[in-house]
Amino acid sequence: MTREKARRRLQRLGLNEDAVETLVRHFEDADRRGKSGHGLARVAWLEAVDFDPAARPVRLVAEDGFERWDGSGALGYLVLEEIVRATLAHPPEHARVIVAQRCFPSGVLGYWVRRLAEGGLVAALTATSPRRLPHPEGGPPLTGTNPLAIAIPSSAGNPLVSDVSMGAVTYGDVLSGQASPEELVPFGGEQSHKAFALAVGLELFVSSLVGPEHGAVLVVARPEHDLVREFRELAAGRRLPGD
């Protein structure tokens, strides 16, 4: 799908120009990074999602070390976009925990933390999703794929970005036909109990702060050391997370 076709289809959903551009930029970045299940192909999925195109996220609590946001019916992409913009405009003195309730879908979490790292902040972000992963022993889905993304800024200008979903494949891969629903299990093969444990821990961590609806938790801090450049030298040119 071309950018212009995606824009037209998103406009027909009633989204304003800023929201359309936010979504297109996110999808294009996903496609560039080989995450096509989260790319422009997602426009068709959004056309089947029930959301209020006029809704805007609301910041309910604004303290230097803690913020709480409510998605208020807006797409999670747009909630996180607003949070990232606000955080870069007014970064914490030291560190801040940001809780976003009613925030779904959240897209590629690495996209959001990368922008924060490019703005000079260490960032870690996790988010919940519908129950899609079964227990390693089988049975019905018990938890979401619940990704975790971490970004560390670098004085060299290329932050290190780790972004891992707890599924062997992503739901985006299933939606795009790159994987079957049966492949949506915790990653790790014989060690899949580790991914399952992380998925459960992250789900209950987020849910304890946002409630039963899907949400996200972001932690940002000002770095006190610059170690990414040294780590890249240690890796001797090998591809690192986020490259």
HUPE-V128357 format. One record per run of one state. SS is the DSSP state (hx for helix, st for strand, lp for the rest). FROM is the first residue (numbers start at 1). TO is the last residue. If there is no record, write none. Layout:
ss = <SS;SS>
from = <FROM;FROM>
to = <TO;TO>
This chain:
ss = <lp;hx;lp;hx;lp;hx;lp;hx;lp;st;lp;st;lp;hx;lp;st;lp;hx;lp;st;lp;st;lp;st;lp;st;lp;st;lp;st;lp;hx;lp;hx;lp;st;lp;hx;lp;st;lp;hx;lp>
from = <1;3;12;17;33;36;39;42;47;58;63;66;71;76;90;95;102;109;119;121;128;133;136;138;144;148;153;160;165;167;168;171;176;181;184;186;187;189;211;215;223;228;236>
to = <2;11;16;32;35;38;41;46;57;62;65;70;75;89;94;101;108;118;120;127;132;135;137;143;147;152;159;164;166;167;170;175;180;183;185;186;188;210;214;222;227;235;243>
